Amino acid sequence: MGWLWAIIVGLVLGVLAKAILPGKQHSPLWLTVIFGMIGAAVGNSLAGSFGIRNTPGIDWGRHVLQLIAALIIVALGDMLYLAVRGRRRRDRDRDHVDV
C-alpha cells in the first residue's frame, strides 16, 4: 500500500507543479509522477529537518515544502528531459541527412 500511496501523491504533486509552472512542460505523465514522488520525498526530508514533520492535525508546512520541492524538480527535470530529447532528435536528424 505504501507504493500505491507514493504514486498517488507523486501524481498529485507532479500535476500541481506542472499546472503552477508557467509555460508548457514537455515531460510525459509517467516522468511527472516520478518527479512528484521525488518532490514528496525531498519535502518530507526538509520538513523533518525543520521539525514540522509530525505535527497534530494537517501538516500544512510539510505539504507546502513538498509542493515547493516538486516545483523545482519538475522544472529542472523538464529542462533535462528536453535537453536529452533534443540531443537525440538532432543526432537522429543528422544521421538521416541526404547529401
Secondary structure, 3 states (H helix, E strand, C coil): CHHHHHHHHHHHHHHHHHHHCCCCCCCCHHHHHHHHHHHHHHHHHHHHHHCCCCCCCCCHHHHHHHHHHHHHHHHHHHHHHHHHHHHHHHHHHHHCCCC
